[in-house]
Amino acid sequence: MLMAEQRELLCEYGRRAVDLGLVIGTAGNLSVRAGDLVAITPAGVALDRMTPEDCPVLDVAGRLVSGERQPSSETPMHLSVYASTDARAVVHTHSVFGTVVATTMRELPAVHYNILLLGGETVRVAEYATYGTAELAANMRQAMADRRAALLANHGGVTIGPDLDSAFEAARLLEWLCEVYVRAKAVGEPRVLTHEQLAAVRERAANPPAFPRGERPVSTSRTPDAPEACDG
C-alpha cells in the first residue's frame, strides 16, 4: 500500500484527536507529506473510524494517486500549506476553545510564554471564508505566515510541523492557550506578556543555565529521597 506508514499514522492521530475533543463527528482533517505525495484523511468519515485504506493519497498538484475515497474537503488548504512552507504535516481541528477565540477575536494574545512555540507572539485569526475553498486556503496562508498555527474565523484551527507528531502537539498547545485565555477572561482581564518579556523568554531558552555536576553527599540516615520538582 502506497504511503502505508503515513496512512497508519493518520488513523492513530485521528483517534487521538477525537479522544481529546479536538474534533467532533466528521469535522477536522489531517495530512502528511512524503516527497511529492500527500496522504490525507477522507471526506465524510469520522477520524476515529478510519482505516489506512480509507485515506487517499494525492500528488502535490492535487491529483488522486491511490485510494477509493475522496480526500477531505479541506484538501486545498492542506496543499496550500505544502506549496508555501516546508511543513510535512497539517492538523486542522474544530476544538471548542480554539473555535471560541476564532469566533470572537482578531488574534490570540500572549497570555502564556509558550505561545512562542507556535512561531510568534500572537496567533492570528484568518478572515472567514467558506470551507474547502481556495479563498479560505489563501486567508489561512496569510494568517500562517512565519507561524506554526493559525485560527480560522468562525471555524477552527490549523497547525503545521515537520511531522505529524509535531503538528499534533502544536494543535494541543493551541487549544490549551485558547482555553487559558477564555477561562482567564471569565475571571478578569487577562494580562498579556509584553514584547520585552517574550524577548527575555527567547533569551532564556537560547541560553539555559548550566549547573555544575558534583558528587552526591553521603547521608547517614535512611530517609527516602525527596521528589524532584520540575518547571518544564
KOLNURO-926310 format. One line per field, with one value per residue: x, y, z negated of N, C-alpha, C in turn; residue in one letter; residue number from 1. Coordinates in nm, 4 decimals. Example, Ala and Ser with C-alpha at 12.3 -4.5 7.8 and 13.67 -1.06 7.14 Angstrom:
BEGIN
n.east = 1.3190:1.2850
n.north = -0.5690:-0.2250
n.up = -0.7800:-0.7080
ca.east = 1.2300:1.3670
ca.north = -0.4500:-0.1060
ca.up = -0.7800:-0.7140
c.east = 1.3200:1.2900
c.north = -0.3300:0.0030
c.up = -0.7800:-0.7870
res = A:S
n = 1:2
This chain:
BEGIN
n.east = 0.0853:0.0600:0.2376:0.1983:0.2821:0.2420:-0.0343:-0.1277:-0.0472:-0.2138:-0.4580:-0.4029:-0.3485:-0.5833:-0.7686:-0.6693:-0.7197:-0.9982:-1.0418:-0.9343:-1.1070:-1.0671:-1.1844:-1.5098:-1.7528:-1.7472:-1.5854:-1.2818:-0.9450:-0.6496:-0.3149:-0.0247:0.2917:0.5126:0.7861:0.6735:0.4175:0.1026:-0.0653:-0.3933:-0.6748:-0.9982:-1.2967:-1.6021:-1.5791:-1.5602:-1.2927:-1.2092:-1.2875:-1.1656:-0.9807:-0.6494:-0.6683:-0.8791:-0.7761:-0.6937:-0.4337:-0.2622:-0.0981:0.1214:0.0011:-0.2620:-0.3842:-0.5504:-0.3898:-0.3866:-0.6247:-0.9740:-1.1633:-1.2805:-1.0722:-1.0387:-1.2560:-1.1141:-0.8803:-0.7638:-0.6640:-0.4710:-0.2902:-0.2123:-0.0622:0.1578:0.2611:0.3584:0.5184:0.7735:0.6579:0.5665:0.3440:-0.0016:-0.2535:-0.5902:-0.8363:-1.1526:-1.1734:-1.3094:-1.2377:-1.0539:-1.2188:-1.3977:-1.2329:-1.1624:-1.4028:-1.4521:-1.2315:-0.9590:-0.7025:-0.5087:-0.3743:-0.0561:-0.0909:0.0488:0.3884:0.4513:0.3325:0.5177:0.6230:0.4669:0.5561:0.5404:0.4455:0.1778:-0.1248:-0.2661:-0.5945:-0.7507:-0.9301:-1.2809:-1.4001:-1.5789:-1.5787:-1.3360:-1.2686:-1.0690:-1.0365:-1.0500:-0.8185:-0.6233:-0.6620:-0.5937:-0.3254:-0.2107:-0.2546:-0.0987:0.1625:0.5014:0.4471:0.3468:0.0913:-0.2535:-0.5692:-0.9007:-1.1512:-1.4633:-1.4590:-1.2245:-0.9038:-0.5637:-0.2651:0.0850:0.3766:0.7047:0.6567:0.3895:0.3477:0.4613:0.2992:0.0552:0.1013:0.1346:-0.1266:-0.2557:-0.1320:-0.2175:-0.4937:-0.4880:-0.3774:-0.5797:-0.7872:-0.6868:-0.6921:-0.9701:-1.0814:-0.9465:-1.0465:-1.3023:-1.2642:-1.1346:-0.9663:-0.7315:-0.3788:-0.1400:0.1585:0.4441:0.6356:0.9007:0.9125:0.8662:1.0864:1.2835:1.2228:1.2869:1.5613:1.6335:1.5677:1.7483:1.9852:2.0216:2.0511:2.3512:2.4257:2.6717:2.8174:2.8376:2.9572:2.7255:2.6183:2.6988:2.4645:2.3880:2.1537:1.8520:1.6434:1.3932:1.4564:1.3819:1.1178:1.1840:1.1417:0.9923:0.9951:0.9424
n.north = -0.1201:0.2143:0.4715:0.3525:0.3608:0.6312:0.6524:0.4839:0.6351:0.8581:0.7471:0.6733:0.9246:1.0508:0.9143:0.9933:1.2691:1.2754:1.1530:1.3458:1.5520:1.7363:1.7339:1.6718:1.4385:1.4142:1.6250:1.8203:1.7427:1.5723:1.5583:1.4206:1.4719:1.3196:1.3387:1.4086:1.3367:1.3230:1.2046:1.1968:1.2552:1.1087:1.2390:1.2769:1.0725:0.9732:1.0617:0.8753:0.6366:0.5614:0.3613:0.2653:0.2179:0.3782:0.6310:0.8572:0.9092:1.1779:1.3632:1.6528:1.8342:1.7861:1.5680:1.2564:0.9703:0.7250:0.5131:0.4707:0.6412:0.9831:1.2685:1.4806:1.7666:1.9921:1.9760:2.1670:2.3609:2.2196:2.1482:2.4002:2.4787:2.3022:2.3929:2.6413:2.6346:2.4599:2.2559:1.9255:1.8067:1.8551:1.9648:2.0047:2.1309:2.1378:2.2380:2.3222:2.5551:2.6824:2.7435:2.9143:3.1389:3.1962:3.2828:3.5193:3.6889:3.8851:3.8030:3.5703:3.6637:3.6896:3.5208:3.3371:3.2344:3.0146:3.0429:3.1203:2.8883:2.8346:2.9942:3.2755:3.5905:3.6158:3.4431:3.4498:3.5252:3.4034:3.5589:3.5047:3.2508:3.0400:2.6940:2.4666:2.6100:2.7898:3.0483:3.0384:2.8872:3.0697:3.2794:3.1495:3.0898:3.3444:3.4223:3.2329:3.2966:3.2844:3.1416:2.8598:2.8011:2.8867:3.0453:3.0005:3.2117:3.1794:2.9009:2.7088:2.5666:2.5563:2.3762:2.3219:2.1204:1.9568:1.6896:1.4542:1.4157:1.6465:1.8482:1.7753:1.8032:2.0779:2.1509:2.0659:2.2377:2.4862:2.4709:2.4537:2.7046:2.8727:2.7906:2.8700:3.1479:3.1980:3.1050:3.2658:3.5122:3.4939:3.5383:3.7831:4.0627:3.9335:3.9362:4.0345:3.9242:4.1286:4.2479:4.2764:4.1082:3.8618:3.8526:3.8173:3.5594:3.4198:3.4643:3.3347:3.0713:3.0284:3.0385:2.8412:2.7757:2.6342:2.3806:2.2920:1.9685:1.7617:1.5498:1.3404:1.4138:1.2031:1.0404:0.9798:0.8911:0.6936:0.7977:0.8324:0.9445:1.2809:1.3926:1.5244:1.8545:2.0069:2.2406:2.2230
n.up = 0.0000:0.0921:-0.0734:-0.3260:-0.5995:-0.6660:-0.6308:-0.8276:-1.0484:-1.0226:-1.0948:-1.3613:-1.4855:-1.4242:-1.5833:-1.8330:-1.8203:-1.8295:-2.0803:-2.2504:-2.2181:-2.0158:-1.7722:-1.6281:-1.5262:-1.1742:-1.1357:-1.0973:-0.9899:-0.8749:-0.7434:-0.5784:-0.4345:-0.2001:-0.0158:0.3059:0.2580:0.0848:-0.1900:-0.3111:-0.5293:-0.4677:-0.3016:-0.4785:-0.6702:-1.0033:-1.2191:-1.4056:-1.3046:-1.0777:-0.8411:-0.7338:-0.4578:-0.3888:-0.3630:-0.1237:0.1256:0.2645:0.5294:0.5128:0.6742:0.6488:0.7658:0.7560:0.6467:0.5143:0.3541:0.2790:0.1741:0.1660:0.1064:-0.1891:-0.2204:-0.2782:-0.1401:0.0476:-0.1328:-0.2800:-0.0724:0.0005:-0.2212:-0.1944:0.0445:-0.0178:-0.2426:-0.4359:-0.5705:-0.6763:-0.7688:-0.8472:-1.0665:-1.1171:-1.3211:-1.5003:-1.7576:-2.0814:-2.2471:-2.0825:-1.8659:-1.9903:-2.0446:-1.7809:-1.6878:-1.8144:-1.8328:-1.6901:-1.7044:-1.8969:-2.1995:-2.3776:-2.6357:-2.7698:-2.7862:-2.6301:-2.3889:-2.2085:-2.1058:-1.8936:-1.6986:-1.7021:-1.8596:-1.8808:-1.7861:-1.4804:-1.3470:-1.0705:-0.8037:-0.7556:-0.5366:-0.3079:-0.3834:-0.2487:-0.0217:0.2250:0.1439:-0.1377:-0.1829:-0.0946:-0.2772:-0.5152:-0.4640:-0.4628:-0.7315:-0.8548:-0.7989:-0.8767:-1.1075:-1.3138:-1.3551:-1.3074:-1.3489:-1.2250:-1.1295:-1.2893:-1.2687:-1.3182:-1.3923:-1.2621:-1.2431:-1.1841:-1.1050:-1.1145:-1.1133:-1.1764:-1.4501:-1.5660:-1.4521:-1.5615:-1.8375:-1.8403:-1.7816:-2.0143:-2.1972:-2.0997:-2.1495:-2.4306:-2.4988:-2.4032:-2.5703:-2.8211:-2.7836:-2.7442:-2.9864:-3.1683:-3.0945:-3.1908:-3.4566:-3.4872:-3.3296:-3.1165:-3.1758:-2.9388:-2.8011:-2.7433:-2.4575:-2.5358:-2.7608:-2.6387:-2.4725:-2.6621:-2.7407:-2.5087:-2.5073:-2.7422:-2.6742:-2.4687:-2.6007:-2.8273:-3.1829:-3.3179:-3.5320:-3.7632:-3.7866:-4.0647:-4.3319:-4.4978:-4.8221:-5.0962:-5.2890:-5.6256:-5.7193:-5.6696:-5.5308:-5.2813:-4.9405:-4.8496:-4.6352:-4.3094:-4.1904:-3.9017:-3.6368:-3.3767
ca.east = 0.0000:0.1370:0.2405:0.1314:0.3145:0.1768:-0.1786:-0.1468:-0.0338:-0.3346:-0.5606:-0.3638:-0.3673:-0.7255:-0.8321:-0.6282:-0.7893:-1.1346:-1.0353:-0.9025:-1.2100:-1.0214:-1.2771:-1.6357:-1.8133:-1.6568:-1.5121:-1.1383:-0.8719:-0.5048:-0.2423:0.1200:0.3603:0.6375:0.8266:0.5701:0.2889:0.0348:-0.1732:-0.4858:-0.7953:-1.1026:-1.4192:-1.7210:-1.5506:-1.5149:-1.1490:-1.1841:-1.3420:-1.0921:-0.8774:-0.5467:-0.7147:-0.9734:-0.7036:-0.6416:-0.3025:-0.2617:0.0285:0.1138:-0.0851:-0.3998:-0.4380:-0.5647:-0.2919:-0.4211:-0.7385:-1.1067:-1.2429:-1.2422:-0.9996:-1.1076:-1.2972:-1.0151:-0.7574:-0.6967:-0.5912:-0.3521:-0.1960:-0.1604:0.0458:0.2752:0.3156:0.4134:0.6045:0.8465:0.5867:0.5425:0.2183:-0.1025:-0.3649:-0.6995:-0.9300:-1.2677:-1.1733:-1.4058:-1.1837:-0.9980:-1.3273:-1.4493:-1.1432:-1.1715:-1.5331:-1.4651:-1.1075:-0.8779:-0.5818:-0.4893:-0.2575:0.0417:-0.1280:0.1496:0.5074:0.4612:0.2827:0.6352:0.6446:0.3871:0.6244:0.5308:0.3946:0.0325:-0.1777:-0.3585:-0.7206:-0.7728:-1.0623:-1.3747:-1.4373:-1.6476:-1.4851:-1.2979:-1.2481:-0.9376:-1.0344:-1.0121:-0.6775:-0.5429:-0.6717:-0.5159:-0.1833:-0.1705:-0.2506:0.0034:0.2961:0.6014:0.3873:0.3139:-0.0508:-0.3461:-0.7108:-0.9870:-1.2680:-1.5890:-1.4349:-1.1388:-0.7614:-0.4731:-0.1262:0.1740:0.5006:0.7919:0.5981:0.2533:0.3515:0.4857:0.1802:-0.0499:0.1334:0.1045:-0.2718:-0.2877:-0.0874:-0.3065:-0.6198:-0.4605:-0.3615:-0.7129:-0.8643:-0.6354:-0.7423:-1.1154:-1.1095:-0.8968:-1.1388:-1.4194:-1.2280:-1.0973:-0.8970:-0.6035:-0.2534:-0.0728:0.3032:0.4965:0.7428:1.0246:0.9046:0.8814:1.2269:1.3602:1.1980:1.3695:1.6997:1.6483:1.5651:1.8704:2.0998:1.9738:2.1533:2.4280:2.4534:2.7895:2.7933:2.9189:2.9260:2.6113:2.6601:2.6655:2.3744:2.3965:2.0183:1.7893:1.5203:1.3785:1.4878:1.2705:1.0871:1.2414:1.0456:1.0227:0.9210:0.9388
ca.north = 0.0000:0.3375:0.5530:0.2724:0.4105:0.7609:0.6308:0.4303:0.7461:0.9396:0.6798:0.6831:1.0603:1.0808:0.8648:1.0800:1.3976:1.2552:1.1254:1.4700:1.6515:1.8370:1.7276:1.6046:1.3866:1.4050:1.7512:1.8126:1.6618:1.5659:1.5101:1.4023:1.4766:1.2461:1.3706:1.4810:1.2738:1.3649:1.1200:1.2855:1.1887:1.1117:1.3157:1.2087:0.9607:1.0182:1.0356:0.7582:0.5185:0.5421:0.2604:0.3183:0.2108:0.4882:0.7577:0.8683:0.9700:1.2729:1.4313:1.7900:1.9110:1.7575:1.4545:1.1358:0.8692:0.5963:0.5163:0.4729:0.7510:1.1196:1.3341:1.5828:1.8895:2.0960:1.9458:2.2874:2.4276:2.1389:2.1615:2.5371:2.4765:2.2345:2.4738:2.7687:2.6146:2.3330:2.1633:1.7895:1.7585:1.9575:1.9217:2.1022:2.0902:2.2205:2.2315:2.4150:2.6848:2.7453:2.7992:3.0307:3.2518:3.2267:3.3449:3.6459:3.7665:3.9015:3.7244:3.5214:3.7320:3.6108:3.5043:3.2478:3.2412:2.9013:3.0807:3.1315:2.7591:2.8348:3.0728:3.4205:3.6455:3.6024:3.3530:3.5296:3.4667:3.4268:3.6069:3.3975:3.2125:2.9118:2.5825:2.3930:2.6964:2.8498:3.1719:3.0026:2.8475:3.1915:3.3516:3.0738:3.1054:3.4779:3.4216:3.1383:3.3435:3.2844:3.0808:2.7173:2.7867:2.9952:3.0190:3.0340:3.2796:3.1045:2.7707:2.6194:2.5991:2.4805:2.3739:2.2523:2.0764:1.8732:1.5559:1.4570:1.4306:1.7882:1.9252:1.7405:1.8680:2.2199:2.1644:2.0554:2.3612:2.5942:2.4584:2.4867:2.8501:2.9317:2.7635:2.9585:3.2829:3.2040:3.0895:3.3864:3.6216:3.4794:3.5854:3.9236:4.0924:3.8628:4.0076:3.9904:3.9446:4.2302:4.2073:4.2665:3.9866:3.7467:3.8516:3.7585:3.4147:3.3683:3.4673:3.2284:2.9435:3.0160:3.0278:2.7804:2.7683:2.5096:2.3534:2.2048:1.8346:1.7298:1.4229:1.3471:1.3970:1.0762:1.0609:0.8764:0.8488:0.6054:0.8594:0.8224:1.0636:1.3726:1.4028:1.6392:1.9446:2.0329:2.3516:2.2042
ca.up = 0.0000:0.1042:-0.1955:-0.4293:-0.7340:-0.6865:-0.6422:-0.9630:-1.1424:-1.0149:-1.1757:-1.5022:-1.5366:-1.4128:-1.7062:-1.9440:-1.8077:-1.8794:-2.2242:-2.3220:-2.1923:-1.9197:-1.6590:-1.6580:-1.4046:-1.0595:-1.1250:-1.1173:-0.8938:-0.8936:-0.6268:-0.5899:-0.3044:-0.1823:0.1211:0.3800:0.2306:-0.0381:-0.2423:-0.3811:-0.5775:-0.3646:-0.3245:-0.5248:-0.7601:-1.1352:-1.2322:-1.4896:-1.2383:-0.9534:-0.8242:-0.6437:-0.3194:-0.3665:-0.3467:0.0120:0.1494:0.3759:0.5535:0.4626:0.7639:0.6145:0.8414:0.6767:0.6871:0.4539:0.2633:0.3402:0.1188:0.1989:-0.0025:-0.2681:-0.1522:-0.3044:-0.0678:0.0977:-0.2405:-0.3078:0.0383:-0.0056:-0.3206:-0.1397:0.1530:-0.0652:-0.3596:-0.4351:-0.6586:-0.6279:-0.8258:-0.8771:-1.1505:-1.1216:-1.4249:-1.5358:-1.9036:-2.1404:-2.2886:-1.9637:-1.7864:-2.0644:-2.0173:-1.6379:-1.6644:-1.8870:-1.8398:-1.5694:-1.7281:-2.0333:-2.2530:-2.4535:-2.7756:-2.8259:-2.7010:-2.5381:-2.2569:-2.1211:-2.0406:-1.7715:-1.5964:-1.7137:-1.9851:-1.8747:-1.6835:-1.4008:-1.3035:-0.9281:-0.7663:-0.7265:-0.4000:-0.3053:-0.3988:-0.1292:0.0946:0.2460:0.0647:-0.2745:-0.1791:-0.0837:-0.4042:-0.6124:-0.4315:-0.5085:-0.8779:-0.8978:-0.7603:-0.9847:-1.2253:-1.3082:-1.3859:-1.2773:-1.3728:-1.1122:-1.1857:-1.2974:-1.2051:-1.3950:-1.3936:-1.1754:-1.2880:-1.0921:-1.1671:-1.0317:-1.1127:-1.2302:-1.5957:-1.5964:-1.4168:-1.6572:-1.9645:-1.8218:-1.7932:-2.1566:-2.2625:-2.0573:-2.2240:-2.5706:-2.5083:-2.3873:-2.6918:-2.9255:-2.7584:-2.7662:-3.1295:-3.2366:-3.0621:-3.2767:-3.5904:-3.4772:-3.2050:-3.1208:-3.1499:-2.8164:-2.8104:-2.6521:-2.3658:-2.6133:-2.8423:-2.5494:-2.4291:-2.7722:-2.7342:-2.3976:-2.5532:-2.8419:-2.6043:-2.3895:-2.6916:-2.9520:-3.2871:-3.3295:-3.6723:-3.7747:-3.8389:-4.1805:-4.3958:-4.5877:-4.9624:-5.1593:-5.4022:-5.7290:-5.7533:-5.5719:-5.4856:-5.1352:-4.8628:-4.8256:-4.4922:-4.2424:-4.1284:-3.7615:-3.5789:-3.2313
c.east = 0.0883:0.1243:0.1717:0.1573:0.2418:0.0248:-0.2153:-0.1417:-0.1565:-0.4462:-0.5302:-0.3916:-0.5116:-0.8003:-0.7954:-0.7009:-0.9322:-1.1333:-1.0119:-1.0046:-1.1686:-1.1097:-1.4046:-1.6969:-1.7110:-1.5769:-1.3630:-1.0727:-0.7224:-0.4411:-0.0940:0.1785:0.4872:0.6792:0.7202:0.4321:0.2347:-0.0738:-0.2620:-0.6080:-0.9077:-1.2200:-1.5270:-1.6991:-1.5003:-1.3706:-1.1176:-1.2396:-1.2698:-1.0067:-0.7703:-0.5919:-0.8136:-0.9026:-0.6444:-0.5033:-0.3118:-0.1188:0.0108:0.0326:-0.2327:-0.4635:-0.4397:-0.4741:-0.3310:-0.5384:-0.8702:-1.1908:-1.1916:-1.1687:-1.0854:-1.1437:-1.1971:-0.8814:-0.6912:-0.6143:-0.4632:-0.2477:-0.1353:-0.0475:0.1715:0.3404:0.3903:0.5066:0.6826:0.7818:0.5700:0.4174:0.1287:-0.2117:-0.4670:-0.8051:-1.0484:-1.2821:-1.2564:-1.3451:-1.1166:-1.1055:-1.3914:-1.3634:-1.1551:-1.3026:-1.5416:-1.3451:-1.0450:-0.7462:-0.5823:-0.3643:-0.1709:0.0032:-0.0340:0.2681:0.5219:0.3955:0.3978:0.6644:0.5640:0.4394:0.6176:0.4723:0.2424:-0.0004:-0.2850:-0.4862:-0.7424:-0.9142:-1.1522:-1.3895:-1.5016:-1.5464:-1.4572:-1.2670:-1.1046:-0.9244:-0.9937:-0.8646:-0.5873:-0.5450:-0.5884:-0.3668:-0.1316:-0.1579:-0.1377:0.1455:0.3880:0.5473:0.3735:0.1654:-0.1276:-0.4847:-0.7897:-1.1174:-1.3925:-1.5755:-1.3530:-0.9941:-0.6830:-0.3336:-0.0442:0.3000:0.5833:0.7465:0.4633:0.2516:0.3702:0.3628:0.0666:-0.0236:0.1094:-0.0458:-0.3162:-0.2492:-0.1791:-0.4375:-0.5995:-0.4481:-0.4974:-0.7984:-0.8182:-0.6918:-0.8912:-1.1480:-1.0602:-0.9921:-1.2633:-1.3935:-1.1991:-1.0300:-0.7597:-0.4856:-0.1890:0.0756:0.3499:0.6023:0.8730:1.0251:0.9228:1.0235:1.3147:1.3411:1.2823:1.5155:1.7264:1.6539:1.6930:1.9935:2.0544:2.0854:2.2223:2.4653:2.5715:2.7530:2.8890:2.8797:2.8104:2.6593:2.6148:2.5805:2.3894:2.2607:1.9646:1.6570:1.5119:1.4126:1.3622:1.2428:1.1447:1.1305:1.0881:0.9360:0.9243:1.0714
c.north = 0.1242:0.4210:0.4818:0.3269:0.5401:0.7447:0.5681:0.5427:0.8366:0.8786:0.6917:0.8220:1.1080:1.0355:0.9529:1.2143:1.3869:1.2357:1.2524:1.5803:1.7606:1.8403:1.6587:1.5582:1.3712:1.5331:1.7280:1.7193:1.6749:1.5201:1.5016:1.4041:1.3925:1.2642:1.4543:1.4205:1.3191:1.2635:1.2070:1.2058:1.2061:1.2009:1.2245:1.0889:1.0165:0.9749:0.9152:0.6296:0.4881:0.4159:0.3205:0.3194:0.3226:0.6176:0.7674:0.9329:1.0562:1.3092:1.5774:1.8814:1.8826:1.6458:1.3294:1.0270:0.7313:0.6145:0.5294:0.5908:0.8863:1.1833:1.4390:1.7049:2.0018:2.0672:2.0704:2.3601:2.3515:2.1556:2.3012:2.5480:2.4160:2.3142:2.5966:2.7556:2.4842:2.2306:2.0278:1.7272:1.8774:1.8941:2.0349:2.0516:2.1857:2.2222:2.3456:2.5516:2.7570:2.8102:2.9183:3.1538:3.2938:3.2962:3.4859:3.7396:3.7840:3.8265:3.6770:3.5873:3.6391:3.6078:3.4074:3.2450:3.1243:2.9271:3.0921:3.0008:2.7465:2.9345:3.2226:3.4623:3.6482:3.4863:3.4313:3.4513:3.5038:3.4761:3.4896:3.3771:3.0751:2.7975:2.5176:2.4769:2.7459:2.9789:3.1436:2.9635:2.9697:3.2705:3.2832:3.0937:3.2412:3.4823:3.3348:3.1877:3.3535:3.2263:2.9301:2.6942:2.9093:2.9494:3.0659:3.0914:3.1929:2.9623:2.6776:2.6632:2.5093:2.4893:2.2913:2.2109:1.9925:1.7281:1.5637:1.4741:1.5772:1.8733:1.8993:1.8051:2.0181:2.2445:2.1566:2.1841:2.4771:2.5890:2.4950:2.6377:2.9200:2.9089:2.8522:3.0988:3.2932:3.1942:3.2111:3.5040:3.6155:3.5323:3.7354:3.9471:4.0262:3.9576:3.9483:4.0222:4.0440:4.1714:4.1876:4.1397:3.8613:3.7375:3.7896:3.6068:3.3530:3.3612:3.3561:3.0913:2.9210:2.9958:2.9684:2.7735:2.6325:2.4907:2.2572:2.0705:1.8077:1.5962:1.4413:1.3250:1.2625:1.1042:0.9454:0.8233:0.7580:0.6630:0.8500:0.9525:1.1490:1.3785:1.5309:1.7223:1.9722:2.1474:2.3417:2.2210
c.up = 0.0000:-0.0229:-0.3120:-0.5689:-0.7637:-0.7027:-0.7771:-1.0658:-1.1399:-1.0986:-1.3246:-1.5578:-1.5186:-1.5361:-1.8252:-1.9398:-1.8598:-2.0306:-2.3049:-2.2971:-2.0958:-1.7959:-1.7070:-1.5263:-1.2934:-1.0399:-1.1485:-1.0175:-0.9175:-0.7636:-0.6585:-0.4493:-0.3091:-0.0371:0.1890:0.3612:0.0952:-0.0709:-0.3293:-0.4265:-0.4746:-0.4024:-0.3809:-0.6146:-0.8929:-1.1570:-1.3194:-1.4285:-1.1066:-0.9583:-0.7325:-0.4979:-0.2863:-0.3266:-0.2063:0.0153:0.2752:0.4101:0.5140:0.5542:0.7390:0.6937:0.7545:0.7330:0.6367:0.3590:0.3370:0.2936:0.1671:0.0804:-0.0726:-0.1845:-0.1726:-0.2360:-0.0098:-0.0089:-0.2739:-0.1982:0.0422:-0.1061:-0.2609:-0.0268:0.1032:-0.1852:-0.3423:-0.5285:-0.5918:-0.6889:-0.8594:-0.9614:-1.1555:-1.2184:-1.4341:-1.6881:-1.9629:-2.1693:-2.1719:-1.8796:-1.8563:-2.0350:-1.8708:-1.6029:-1.7220:-1.8757:-1.7025:-1.5800:-1.8726:-2.0885:-2.3376:-2.6011:-2.8461:-2.7303:-2.6050:-2.4033:-2.1575:-2.0486:-1.9122:-1.6693:-1.6079:-1.8466:-1.9906:-1.7810:-1.6094:-1.3691:-1.1573:-0.9035:-0.7281:-0.5754:-0.4077:-0.3084:-0.2633:-0.0071:0.1040:0.1654:-0.0788:-0.2801:-0.1737:-0.2138:-0.5122:-0.5883:-0.4781:-0.6607:-0.9310:-0.8723:-0.8823:-1.1158:-1.2038:-1.3332:-1.3403:-1.3176:-1.2513:-1.1673:-1.1751:-1.2423:-1.2939:-1.3897:-1.3003:-1.2350:-1.1908:-1.1660:-1.0722:-1.0251:-1.1825:-1.3809:-1.6337:-1.5664:-1.5153:-1.7932:-1.9564:-1.8327:-1.9383:-2.2297:-2.2257:-2.1353:-2.3710:-2.5889:-2.4956:-2.5115:-2.8068:-2.9072:-2.7922:-2.9148:-3.2080:-3.2146:-3.1494:-3.4175:-3.5897:-3.3438:-3.2076:-3.0988:-3.0254:-2.8289:-2.7053:-2.5599:-2.4414:-2.6995:-2.7569:-2.4944:-2.5366:-2.7766:-2.6238:-2.4398:-2.6532:-2.7741:-2.5241:-2.4760:-2.8249:-3.0548:-3.2860:-3.4756:-3.6830:-3.8364:-3.9549:-4.2386:-4.4937:-4.7305:-5.0182:-5.2825:-5.5000:-5.7694:-5.6425:-5.5229:-5.3339:-5.0684:-4.8440:-4.6757:-4.4345:-4.1801:-3.9861:-3.7124:-3.4278:-3.1666
res = M:L:M:A:E:Q:R:E:L:L:C:E:Y:G:R:R:A:V:D:L:G:L:V:I:G:T:A:G:N:L:S:V:R:A:G:D:L:V:A:I:T:P:A:G:V:A:L:D:R:M:T:P:E:D:C:P:V:L:D:V:A:G:R:L:V:S:G:E:R:Q:P:S:S:E:T:P:M:H:L:S:V:Y:A:S:T:D:A:R:A:V:V:H:T:H:S:V:F:G:T:V:V:A:T:T:M:R:E:L:P:A:V:H:Y:N:I:L:L:L:G:G:E:T:V:R:V:A:E:Y:A:T:Y:G:T:A:E:L:A:A:N:M:R:Q:A:M:A:D:R:R:A:A:L:L:A:N:H:G:G:V:T:I:G:P:D:L:D:S:A:F:E:A:A:R:L:L:E:W:L:C:E:V:Y:V:R:A:K:A:V:G:E:P:R:V:L:T:H:E:Q:L:A:A:V:R:E:R:A:A:N:P:P:A:F:P:R:G:E:R:P:V:S:T:S:R:T:P:D:A:P:E:A:C:D:G
n = 1:2:3:4:5:6:7:8:9:10:11:12:13:14:15:16:17:18:19:20:21:22:23:24:25:26:27:28:29:30:31:32:33:34:35:36:37:38:39:40:41:42:43:44:45:46:47:48:49:50:51:52:53:54:55:56:57:58:59:60:61:62:63:64:65:66:67:68:69:70:71:72:73:74:75:76:77:78:79:80:81:82:83:84:85:86:87:88:89:90:91:92:93:94:95:96:97:98:99:100:101:102:103:104:105:106:107:108:109:110:111:112:113:114:115:116:117:118:119:120:121:122:123:124:125:126:127:128:129:130:131:132:133:134:135:136:137:138:139:140:141:142:143:144:145:146:147:148:149:150:151:152:153:154:155:156:157:158:159:160:161:162:163:164:165:166:167:168:169:170:171:172:173:174:175:176:177:178:179:180:181:182:183:184:185:186:187:188:189:190:191:192:193:194:195:196:197:198:199:200:201:202:203:204:205:206:207:208:209:210:211:212:213:214:215:216:217:218:219:220:221:222:223:224:225:226:227:228:229:230:231:232
